[in-house]
Amino acid sequence: MIKSIFAICTIIFAATTASLCQTTETSADSIPQLFEPGRISTKYPNRDIAISPDREEIFYTFQGYKREFSVIMHLMQINGEWMEPVVASFSGQFHDLEPAFAPDGKRLYFASNRPTEEGSKKADYDIWYVDKEHGKWGTPVNVGAPVNTDKNEFYPSVAENGSLYFTAEYEGNKGKEDIYVSRYSDGKYARPESLSEGVNSETYEFNAFVAPDESYIIFSSYGRADDLGGGDLYISMKNEQGEWTNARHLPAPINSEALDYCPFVSADQQYFFFTSNRSKVQQADKYKELILMMESIENGFDNVYWMKADRVLKTH
């Protein structure tokens, strides 16, 4: 039986002193590397990775070339072996994407355009969740108002205190898209609030990952002066006054001339993951060379990359 890189990486995740998985050229702590090439990172569009706190489950989004479909894929580790990806039990009928674990690993949030009532139609995306009971993921539940509206809500991320961070394009935004937070108290979500100017700007901010203790937030933005191209990753730290500091642009080669987005940090805060549609396809004058490049993994469709998190989480 062929060993998966996942099996090796599981040992690494569990041992803080272990060395990183090695690639043919560099190690994952120096520059971003494709995560599990050939299984998760493939020649097809794959994005939005979420790894359970116990490191035994992985969810990610698999999409069609033209977004004809968008499903959440599921991998499980059984007896130390990673199984092949399958469509998640709660996905496959509607456009689902952007899975995110609650910090305790017992709930999984995601975005979906599925209807709130059977037989009805829905045009916009809401935030949903499934709970894990007796080892199985249950029926999707709509988070409901005031988080969900008749506008799109995307990319959930949940703090230990239950606060729900997400992307939305509402009237009165600071920019084109803002990152919002809805505080959770007494079993209810409060009215969402747009984050301060330390995070949100006059342009697009989207797809944020918040630390469980809300000490930092990593997000994407498009159109800022230091944007390298298609949209870049930024990090804002929370200061002693509880305010979000001015976001810092993450350096190349984390950011690139392509779209770099969908950040995620492992529960042990050791590894940083993100999605990028960067490409190694180049001009060529031979048909076979062009075909080989287009059949390669880094052909311009979304892939998941990973690296050591300390370079990302360092303070200003």
C-alpha positions in Angstrom: 0.0 0.0 0.0 1.4 3.4 -1.0 1.9 5.7 2.0 0.2 9.1 1.7 2.1 12.2 2.6 -0.7 12.8 5.0 0.4 9.9 7.1 3.9 11.4 7.3 2.5 14.8 8.1 0.3 13.5 10.8 3.3 12.4 12.7 4.9 15.8 12.2 1.7 17.6 13.4 1.8 15.6 16.6 5.5 16.1 17.3 6.6 19.7 17.9 10.2 18.8 17.6 9.9 16.8 14.4 11.4 18.0 11.1 9.1 19.1 8.3 8.0 17.1 5.4 10.7 17.4 2.7 10.0 18.2 -0.9 12.4 17.5 -3.8 13.9 21.0 -3.5 13.0 22.8 -0.3 11.3 22.2 3.0 7.8 23.5 3.8 9.2 26.0 6.4 11.0 28.2 3.8 8.6 28.8 1.0 5.0 27.8 0.3 4.7 24.3 -1.1 1.8 22.4 -2.7 -0.1 20.5 -0.1 -0.6 16.8 -0.9 0.1 17.2 -4.7 -1.9 14.7 -6.7 -4.5 14.2 -4.0 -5.8 17.6 -2.9 -3.6 19.9 -5.0 -4.4 18.6 -8.6 -4.8 20.0 -12.1 -8.4 20.7 -11.1 -9.7 23.7 -9.0 -9.3 22.8 -5.3 -9.5 25.4 -2.5 -10.6 26.2 1.1 -8.8 23.6 3.3 -10.0 22.9 6.8 -8.2 20.4 9.1 -9.8 19.2 12.3 -8.1 20.0 15.6 -7.4 16.3 16.1 -5.9 16.1 12.6 -8.1 13.1 11.6 -10.3 14.9 9.1 -9.8 17.2 6.2 -12.4 19.1 4.2 -11.8 21.2 1.1 -13.7 22.6 -1.9 -13.6 21.0 -5.3 -15.1 23.1 -8.2 -15.7 22.9 -11.9 -13.6 24.9 -14.4 -16.4 27.4 -14.8 -17.9 26.9 -11.3 -20.6 24.7 -12.8 -20.4 22.7 -9.5 -18.9 23.4 -6.1 -18.8 20.5 -3.6 -17.1 20.0 -0.3 -14.7 17.0 -0.2 -14.0 14.9 2.9 -11.0 12.9 3.9 -10.7 10.8 7.0 -7.8 9.0 8.7 -8.7 5.5 9.7 -6.2 3.3 11.5 -3.4 5.7 10.6 -4.2 5.7 6.9 -5.8 8.5 5.0 -8.7 7.4 2.8 -9.3 8.8 -0.7 -11.4 12.0 -0.9 -15.1 11.6 -1.2 -17.9 14.1 -1.5 -19.0 15.1 2.0 -22.2 13.5 3.3 -23.9 16.9 3.5 -22.7 18.2 0.1 -23.2 17.4 -3.6 -26.7 18.8 -4.4 -26.0 22.5 -4.2 -23.1 24.9 -4.5 -21.2 24.4 -1.2 -17.8 25.8 -0.4 -15.5 27.2 2.3 -15.6 24.7 5.2 -14.4 25.8 8.6 -14.2 23.9 11.9 -15.3 25.3 15.2 -12.3 25.3 17.6 -13.6 22.2 19.4 -13.9 20.3 16.1 -17.5 19.2 16.8 -19.1 21.6 14.3 -18.3 22.5 10.7 -19.4 25.7 9.1 -19.6 26.3 5.4 -21.2 28.6 2.8 -24.0 27.3 0.5 -26.7 28.5 -1.8 -29.0 25.7 -0.8 -32.6 26.7 0.0 -33.8 27.2 3.5 -37.0 25.3 2.8 -37.3 22.1 0.8 -38.6 22.7 -2.7 -37.8 26.4 -2.7 -35.2 28.2 -4.6 -32.4 30.5 -3.3 -30.1 32.7 -5.3 -27.7 34.0 -2.6 -25.2 32.2 -0.3 -25.8 31.8 3.4 -23.6 30.4 6.2 -24.6 26.9 7.4 -23.2 24.3 9.8 -23.3 20.6 10.5 -22.7 19.0 13.9 -20.8 15.8 14.5 -22.7 13.2 16.6 -21.7 9.6 17.1 -18.9 9.9 14.6 -21.1 11.2 11.8 -21.9 14.6 10.4 -25.5 15.6 10.6 -28.0 17.6 8.6 -27.1 21.1 7.6 -28.5 23.9 9.7 -28.9 27.5 8.5 -27.2 29.9 11.0 -30.2 32.3 10.4 -30.7 36.0 11.0 -29.1 38.3 11.8 -26.0 36.7 10.2 -27.7 35.5 7.0 -29.6 38.0 4.9 -30.9 38.2 1.3 -27.3 39.2 0.4 -24.3 36.8 0.1 -22.4 35.7 3.2 -19.2 33.8 2.7 -16.1 32.3 4.3 -17.0 31.6 8.0 -14.4 31.5 10.7 -15.2 30.9 14.3 -13.4 32.0 17.5 -13.4 30.1 20.8 -16.0 32.4 22.3 -18.4 31.6 19.4 -17.9 34.9 17.5 -18.5 34.3 13.8 -16.4 36.1 11.2 -17.4 36.2 7.6 -17.4 38.2 4.3 -20.4 40.2 3.1 -21.3 42.9 0.6 -23.8 45.0 2.5 -25.0 48.6 2.0 -22.9 50.9 4.2 -19.8 48.8 3.8 -16.4 50.5 4.2 -15.5 49.1 0.8 -16.7 46.8 -1.9 -16.7 43.8 0.4 -16.1 43.9 4.1 -15.2 41.4 6.8 -17.8 41.2 9.6 -18.1 39.7 13.0 -21.2 38.6 14.8 -20.7 38.1 18.5 -22.3 35.0 20.2 -24.0 35.3 23.6 -26.8 33.5 25.4 -27.2 31.2 22.4 -27.8 34.0 19.9 -25.8 35.8 17.3 -25.7 39.6 17.6 -26.1 42.1 14.7 -22.9 41.8 12.5 -20.4 44.6 12.7 -17.9 45.6 10.0 -14.4 45.3 11.3 -12.4 48.5 11.8 -10.2 50.3 9.2 -7.2 48.2 10.5 -8.8 45.4 8.4 -11.4 46.9 6.1 -10.6 49.5 3.5 -12.2 51.3 0.6 -11.6 48.2 -1.7 -12.3 44.5 -1.3 -11.6 42.5 1.9 -12.7 38.9 2.0 -12.0 35.4 3.2 -10.7 35.9 6.7 -9.3 33.3 9.2 -9.4 34.5 12.8 -7.3 33.0 15.5 -9.3 31.0 18.2 -8.4 33.7 20.8 -8.9 36.5 18.3 -5.3 37.7 18.6 -4.9 37.9 14.9 -6.8 37.8 11.7 -5.5 36.8 8.2 -7.5 37.9 5.2 -7.4 38.7 1.5 -7.7 42.1 -0.1 -7.8 43.2 -3.7 -6.9 46.6 -5.0 -4.6 47.9 -2.3 -1.5 49.9 -3.3 0.8 47.0 -2.3 -1.3 44.3 -4.0 1.0 42.3 -6.2 -1.7 41.4 -8.7 -4.9 39.3 -8.4 -5.4 39.8 -4.6 -3.1 39.3 -1.7 -3.0 38.0 1.9 -2.7 40.4 4.9 -2.5 40.0 8.7 -3.8 42.3 11.4 -2.9 41.8 15.1 -5.1 42.8 18.0 -3.4 45.3 20.4 -3.6 45.6 24.1 -6.7 47.8 23.7 -8.5 45.1 21.7 -8.2 47.0 18.5 -7.2 45.6 15.1 -3.8 47.1 14.1 -3.1 48.3 10.5 -2.9 45.1 8.4 0.6 44.0 7.2 1.0 42.7 3.7 2.5 39.2 3.7 5.7 39.1 1.6 6.4 37.2 -1.5 6.6 34.3 -2.2 3.5 33.9 0.0 1.8 36.5 -2.1 2.2 36.4 -5.8 0.9 38.1 -9.0 -2.0 35.6 -8.9 -4.9 35.5 -6.5 -3.8 34.4 -3.0 -6.6 33.8 -0.6 -8.5 31.4 1.7 -6.1 31.4 4.7 -6.1 28.7 7.4 -3.8 28.0 10.3 -3.6 24.6 11.9 -5.0 24.2 15.5 -1.5 23.9 16.9 -0.6 27.2 15.2 2.4 25.6 13.5 1.3 25.5 9.9 -0.2 28.0 7.5 -2.3 27.1 4.5 -3.7 29.2 1.7 -5.2 28.9 -1.8 -3.5 30.3 -4.9 -4.2 30.2 -8.6 -0.5 30.9 -9.5 0.7 29.2 -12.6 3.9 27.8 -14.1 2.4 27.7 -17.6 4.6 29.5 -20.1 4.8 30.4 -23.7 5.9 27.4 -25.9 6.1 26.7 -29.6 5.4 22.9 -29.3 2.0 21.5 -28.9 3.1 18.7 -26.6 4.9 21.1 -24.3 1.8 23.2 -24.0 -0.4 20.1 -23.3 2.1 19.0 -20.6 2.0 22.4 -18.9 -1.8 22.5 -19.0 -2.0 19.0 -17.6 0.4 19.9 -14.7 -0.8 20.8 -11.2 0.2 24.5 -11.3 -1.7 25.3 -14.4 -3.5 28.4 -13.1 -6.4 26.7 -11.3 -6.8 26.9 -7.5 -4.4 24.8 -5.4 -3.7 24.5 -1.7 -0.2 25.6 -0.4 1.3 25.3 3.0 4.3 26.4 5.1 5.5 27.0 8.6 3.3 29.6 10.3 5.9 31.4 12.3 6.9 33.5 9.2 3.3 34.6 8.8 2.5 35.1 12.5 5.6 37.1 13.5 4.7 40.5 15.1 5.2 43.8 13.3 
